[in-house]
Each structure stands twice: as C-alpha cells, then as structure tokens.
Amino acid sequence: MRKFVAPEFIFGVGARHRVGFYARNMQARRVLIVTDAGVMAAGWLQDVEQDLQEAGIEYAVFSHLTANPKDFEVMAGARFYDEQACDVIVALGGGSVIDCAKAIGIVYANNCDVHVFEGVDNVDIPGPPLICIPTTAGTSADISQFSIIVNSAERYKMAIISKTVVPDVALVDAETTLTLAPYLTACTGIDALTHAIEAYASTANSPVVDVHALAAIELLWRNIDTAVMSPTDLNARENMLLGSLQAGLAFSNASLGAVHAMAHSLGGYLDLPHGECNALLLNHVIRFNISAAPERYQRIAVAMGLHTKGLNERQRASLIADALAEKRRVLGLTEKMSNKGVKYGDIADLAYYAVRDACLVTNPRYASVDDLKVIYGEAL
C-alpha cells in the first residue's frame, strides 16, 4: 500500500495574487513573509505586500537567509515570528526560502531546536498555516514533505521529512520565474529532473508516483534548453514549472536516492547550489544504479527521448549518462567537483554524511560508504 500526500495548489499565471484570499480564509491577523534579497530585488515582494494590504492583513518580512538555509537562520526566523506575533507564514522564493519557512514553522510550534527534526517523522506538532509562492522551477519545496537545512557546525545538509511540513497551499505562477537568471534556471531545472528520475527509480515507487515522474522527465527534458536560452519564453517557463510540480508530487511520496544523499553532503560542505551538486553526480549514480532497476531506467531513457532498442544494460547506462553530460554542457554546467574546491581528502567526510542521509534508504541499489567514496571519486 502507498499513501499519496499533496497540498492544495493553484497552477497558472496570476496564481500568486490569491495570497490575500487564502490568508484571509486562514483567518490570518499578521503574516510572516519569508523571502530573500534576490526575490525582493526582482519586485515579487511588492506584489505579495499589496495583495495582503488589499485583504486588510498585516505582515512582517523576514529576509535574513542565504542560498542554502542554515540552522541559525531558522532559529532567528522562529524568534522573529514569535516577536512579531504572527499566525500564518507566506514563503516567497526558491527552495531555500521555502525550506527555511517550513523549518521556522515547526521550530516555533514545537519550541525546540531545528536539529531534533532531522530524519523521517520526527515532528510532533505541525507548524502554523503555510502558503508557498515558488519563484524557481526546480526544488518543489512548495509541494513536498521535505525541508533541507544546513547543519552549520558539521557542514552538511539535514533532511527533515514529515507530512507536517507539506504546505497548506501552493500558488504556482510561471511569471515569478521570468526573472530567474539562466544559471539558476539550469541548476533548478536539473534539480527537478533529478527528483523525477530518482522518484521513478526509488524502491518506494508506485503507479501514482510513476505517472507524475515520467511526465515530469519528458516535460523538463524538452523545455529546459529553451528556458535557459530564452528566459522570457513564458510557455517554456510554464512547462518547466509544471514539470517541477509533477516531479515534486513524485519524490515527495516516493522519496529520492543516492544523488540527493550525496548532493546534500556536498552542498552543505561547500555551500554550493543544490541543483549544481545534483548535476555533478547524476550520471555517475545512474551508472552505479542501473543494474538494480534496468526496466526502470529503460523507461527513463524513453521519457528522455533516447533510442535504446537493441542496447544492453551497460550500453543503455552509457547512453543515458552521455545524454545527461551533453545536456549539462549545453546548459553551461560543465564543472567537476575538483573545480569547486573538493579534494580527494574530502571524500571520506562527504561519504560519512551521505551514507547517513534518509534519501539513501530508497536508492534502488544498496550503497555502502565505500561505494559512495568511489562515486565521489568518479565525479571529482
């Protein structure tokens, strides 16, 4: 048996303007808006403020967070929420903003440190009502039961997985992604693609998950080039956001795999963009995994538009990996881990945290710490 969890969401241009309506329905008196400097500079905060003002709802803004949300930023946000006497949270931004907003809510509700929530189903009391307005097409934090927070002392990303962090409402509006820079469009797009691939290959897959995962792979693979090269193409942006949403529905319910376990460790260690970490590792993990789920990776290849007829397992793995490498080249994500400052001596520490990540549990092939060291070495 499988349980499928999803928030209420509105998809389409202009959806963000429903924020005042939903906040009023939640009987909000004072909303905490969680956002960041980039979103504010793009002008999207003004839209939200105006919509809340028109609904007669007060608000406070918390924007003191960085690209990978840190534990101390979450704790500061929870104190600010309490000081401002807020009762509803609006998260306006990419995955970092939304993950931080989720964590702020559960820290406030449970009156404890964010570290105690690491792992699966460790949140006793749900946070306050949460409305999400994503401004990237990739992380699907607005849909999922995941919140990823950096443990700043140990330099790795904690995975908090709980139905209590599924947002109440997601307002998914492609217009908010038009101001996203090409590099971040590429990074978040690869993140979404990795969500879909790992969810489909996950040991917790199900027929309902499969529908969303395969549809997401096809949409994302077909549209990411245009979204990066022609950033004002609203049709491509909308297809990327739809692909991201479907990938989110898939991985939120089937979890992920070794790519994300390793990317969480790598991203926390060097404070790198999460999507770029996935891009550095994805094709190497696929080569490792394919023997454990050959039929699954065959369907993934078909969704990517690859012709695999007559190929054996090894040839199919090479075809998928080579196609991903070429996609990275086209998108400008050509770096290796060594170019990002990773040294051979770092691999043991990276593997130590990756093997403990909850995402590794549903990887289609068992991966030991030594296996992870080898994959990191291949990506170096």
C-alpha positions in Angstrom: 0.0 0.0 0.0 1.1 3.6 -0.7 -0.2 6.9 0.7 -0.1 9.9 -1.6 0.3 13.3 0.1 -0.1 16.7 -1.7 -1.0 20.2 -0.7 -3.8 22.2 -2.3 -2.3 24.2 -5.2 -3.3 26.6 -7.9 -1.3 26.5 -11.1 -1.3 29.2 -13.7 -0.3 32.8 -14.5 -1.6 35.1 -11.8 -1.9 32.4 -9.2 0.3 34.4 -6.8 -2.4 37.1 -6.4 -4.6 34.6 -4.5 -2.3 35.0 -1.5 -4.6 37.6 0.2 -7.6 35.4 -0.4 -6.0 32.3 1.2 -4.5 34.3 4.1 -7.9 35.7 4.9 -9.5 32.2 4.7 -6.9 31.1 7.3 -8.1 34.0 9.5 -4.6 35.5 9.5 -4.2 38.6 11.5 -0.4 39.1 11.0 1.5 37.2 8.3 5.2 36.4 8.4 6.6 36.7 4.8 9.8 34.7 4.4 11.8 35.7 1.4 15.3 36.7 0.3 17.2 39.6 -1.2 17.1 38.3 -4.8 13.3 37.9 -4.8 12.9 41.4 -3.2 15.1 42.9 -5.9 13.0 41.2 -8.6 9.9 43.0 -7.3 7.8 40.0 -6.3 7.6 41.0 -2.7 5.7 44.2 -3.6 3.0 42.1 -5.2 2.5 40.0 -2.1 2.5 43.0 0.2 -0.1 44.7 -2.0 -2.3 41.7 -2.1 -2.2 41.3 1.7 -2.9 45.0 2.2 -5.9 44.8 0.0 -7.1 41.9 2.1 -6.6 44.0 5.2 -3.9 41.7 6.7 -0.8 43.0 8.5 2.6 41.4 7.8 6.2 41.3 8.8 9.1 40.4 6.5 12.0 38.0 7.4 14.7 38.0 4.7 17.9 37.2 6.6 18.7 34.0 4.9 21.3 32.7 2.4 21.2 30.4 -0.6 21.4 27.2 1.5 19.3 27.8 4.6 21.3 27.4 7.8 20.1 26.2 11.2 20.9 29.5 12.9 18.8 31.4 10.2 15.9 29.1 11.0 16.2 29.8 14.7 16.4 33.5 14.1 13.3 33.3 11.9 11.3 31.4 14.6 12.2 34.1 17.2 11.2 36.8 14.8 7.9 35.0 14.1 7.2 34.9 17.9 8.3 38.5 18.5 6.0 39.8 15.7 3.0 37.8 17.0 2.4 36.2 13.6 -0.1 33.4 12.9 0.4 32.5 9.3 3.6 32.1 7.1 3.9 33.0 3.4 7.1 31.7 1.8 8.0 33.7 -1.4 11.1 32.4 -3.1 13.0 29.3 -4.2 13.6 26.1 -2.3 15.9 27.7 0.2 13.3 30.2 1.2 10.5 27.7 1.4 12.6 25.1 3.3 13.5 27.8 5.8 9.9 28.9 6.2 8.8 25.3 6.8 11.5 24.9 9.5 10.6 28.2 11.1 7.1 27.0 11.5 7.9 23.7 13.2 10.6 25.2 15.4 8.0 27.7 16.6 5.3 25.2 17.1 7.4 22.7 19.0 9.6 25.3 20.8 12.8 23.4 20.2 16.0 23.3 18.2 15.7 22.6 14.5 18.3 19.7 14.7 15.9 17.4 16.6 13.7 17.1 13.5 16.4 15.5 11.3 15.2 12.2 9.7 11.8 10.8 9.0 8.6 11.6 11.0 10.4 13.4 13.9 8.0 16.4 14.0 5.4 16.1 16.8 3.4 19.3 16.3 2.7 20.8 12.8 3.7 24.4 12.2 1.3 27.3 11.6 -0.6 27.5 8.2 1.9 27.9 5.3 1.3 29.4 1.9 4.1 29.0 -0.7 4.8 31.0 -3.8 7.7 29.4 -5.6 9.9 31.6 -7.8 12.1 28.8 -9.3 11.1 25.7 -11.3 13.1 23.0 -9.6 13.1 22.3 -5.9 9.3 21.6 -5.5 9.6 22.5 -1.8 6.2 24.1 -2.2 4.7 20.6 -2.9 6.9 18.2 -0.8 7.2 16.8 2.7 10.9 17.7 2.7 12.8 20.5 4.4 16.6 20.6 3.8 18.6 22.7 6.4 22.3 23.1 6.7 23.9 21.9 10.0 26.4 24.7 10.1 28.6 23.2 12.8 29.1 19.9 10.9 28.8 21.3 7.4 26.2 19.0 5.9 22.5 19.3 5.0 19.9 17.7 7.3 16.9 16.1 5.6 13.7 16.8 7.6 11.0 14.5 6.2 7.5 14.8 7.6 3.9 15.2 6.4 3.7 18.1 8.9 5.9 20.3 6.6 3.7 19.8 3.5 2.4 23.3 2.8 -1.3 24.1 3.1 -1.4 25.9 -0.2 1.0 26.4 -3.1 0.4 29.3 -5.6 2.4 28.1 -8.6 2.8 31.0 -11.1 5.2 30.9 -14.0 5.5 34.7 -14.2 7.6 34.6 -11.0 10.3 32.5 -12.7 10.8 35.0 -15.6 13.4 37.0 -13.5 15.4 33.9 -12.7 19.0 34.1 -14.1 20.0 31.4 -16.8 22.5 29.8 -14.4 19.9 29.3 -11.7 17.3 28.2 -14.2 19.7 25.5 -15.3 20.6 24.4 -11.8 17.0 24.3 -10.5 15.9 22.6 -13.8 18.4 19.8 -13.3 17.3 19.5 -9.7 13.7 18.9 -10.9 14.9 16.4 -13.4 16.9 14.5 -10.7 13.7 14.5 -8.5 11.8 12.8 -11.2 14.5 10.3 -12.2 15.2 9.3 -8.6 11.5 9.1 -7.7 10.8 6.8 -10.6 13.8 4.5 -9.7 13.0 4.7 -6.0 12.2 1.4 -4.1 9.1 3.2 -2.8 7.7 3.9 -6.3 4.1 3.3 -7.0 1.8 3.6 -10.1 0.6 7.0 -9.0 4.1 8.2 -8.5 5.2 6.8 -11.8 2.7 8.8 -13.8 4.0 12.1 -12.4 7.6 11.1 -12.6 7.6 10.1 -16.2 5.5 13.1 -17.3 8.0 15.4 -15.4 11.1 13.8 -17.1 9.5 14.4 -20.5 8.5 18.0 -19.8 11.7 19.0 -18.2 14.0 17.4 -20.8 12.1 19.0 -23.6 11.9 22.5 -22.2 15.0 23.2 -20.1 17.1 24.4 -23.0 14.6 27.0 -24.1 14.0 28.2 -20.6 17.8 28.8 -20.1 18.5 30.2 -23.6 15.3 32.2 -24.0 14.4 33.2 -20.4 11.4 35.3 -21.3 9.6 32.4 -23.1 6.6 32.1 -20.8 5.5 28.8 -22.4 8.8 27.1 -21.6 8.8 28.6 -18.1 5.3 27.3 -17.5 6.2 23.8 -18.8 9.3 23.8 -16.5 7.2 24.8 -13.5 4.6 22.1 -14.4 7.4 19.5 -14.7 8.8 20.7 -11.4 5.4 20.4 -9.7 4.9 16.8 -11.1 8.4 15.8 -10.0 7.6 17.2 -6.6 4.5 15.1 -6.3 6.5 12.1 -7.3 9.5 12.4 -5.0 7.5 13.7 -2.0 5.8 10.4 -2.0 8.5 8.0 -3.2 11.5 9.8 -1.7 14.8 10.0 -3.6 18.1 8.2 -3.8 21.9 8.4 -3.8 22.2 11.5 -5.9 20.3 13.6 -3.3 22.0 11.9 -0.3 25.4 12.7 -1.8 24.3 16.2 -3.0 23.1 17.1 0.5 26.5 16.2 1.9 28.4 18.1 -0.9 26.2 21.2 -0.8 26.5 21.6 2.9 30.2 21.0 2.9 31.0 23.7 0.3 27.7 25.8 0.3 27.1 25.1 -3.4 23.8 25.4 -5.3 21.8 22.2 -4.7 20.9 21.7 -8.4 24.6 22.0 -9.4 25.5 19.3 -6.9 22.9 17.1 -8.5 24.3 17.8 -11.9 27.8 16.8 -10.8 26.7 13.5 -9.5 23.6 12.3 -11.5 25.2 10.5 -14.4 27.7 8.7 -12.1 24.9 7.4 -9.8 22.9 6.2 -12.8 25.8 4.1 -13.9 26.0 2.7 -10.4 22.2 2.0 -10.1 21.1 0.7 -13.5 21.9 -2.9 -12.8 19.4 -2.9 -9.9 16.5 -1.5 -11.9 17.2 -1.9 -15.6 13.5 -1.7 -16.7 13.0 1.5 -14.7 16.0 3.1 -16.4 14.8 1.9 -19.8 11.5 3.9 -19.2 13.5 6.9 -18.1 15.5 6.8 -21.3 12.4 6.6 -23.4 10.9 9.6 -21.5 14.2 11.5 -22.3 13.6 10.7 -26.0 16.5 8.4 -26.3 16.5 5.4 -28.7 17.6 2.3 -26.7 16.4 -0.5 -28.9 18.9 -3.3 -29.1 21.2 -1.9 -26.4 22.3 -4.0 -23.5 22.3 -2.7 -19.9 25.8 -1.3 -20.0 25.2 0.5 -23.3 21.9 1.9 -22.0 23.6 3.3 -18.9 26.3 4.9 -21.1 23.6 6.4 -23.4 21.7 8.0 -20.5 24.9 9.2 -18.8 26.2 10.6 -22.1 22.9 12.4 -22.8 23.0 14.0 -19.3 26.6 15.0 -19.8 25.7 16.7 -23.1 22.7 18.4 -21.5 25.0 19.8 -18.8 27.4 21.1 -21.5 24.6 22.8 -23.4 23.3 24.4 -20.2 26.8 25.6 -19.1 27.1 23.2 -16.1 30.4 21.8 -17.1 32.4 21.9 -13.9 33.7 18.9 -11.9 33.8 18.6 -8.2 37.5 19.4 -8.2 36.8 22.7 -9.9 34.5 23.6 -7.0 37.2 23.0 -4.4 36.7 19.4 -3.5 39.9 17.5 -2.8 40.5 13.8 -2.7 41.0 14.0 1.1 37.4 15.4 1.5 35.8 12.3 0.0 35.8 10.3 3.3 33.9 13.2 5.1 31.4 13.6 2.3 30.7 9.9 2.2 30.3 9.8 6.0 27.4 12.2 6.0 25.9 10.9 2.7 25.6 7.3 3.9 23.5 8.6 6.9 21.1 10.6 4.7 17.5 9.5 4.8 17.3 9.7 1.0 19.7 6.8 0.6 17.2 4.4 2.1 15.1 4.3 -1.1 18.0 4.1 -3.6 17.4 1.2 -6.0 20.8 -0.4 -5.3 22.4 -0.7 -1.8 25.2 1.7 -1.5 27.9 1.3 1.2 30.1 4.1 2.4 32.9 2.7 0.2 30.5 2.7 -2.8 29.8 6.4 -2.2 33.5 7.1 -2.0 34.0 5.5 -5.4 31.2 7.6 -6.9 32.5 10.8 -5.4 35.9 9.9 -6.8 34.5 9.4 -10.3 32.8 12.8 -10.1 36.0 14.5 -8.8 
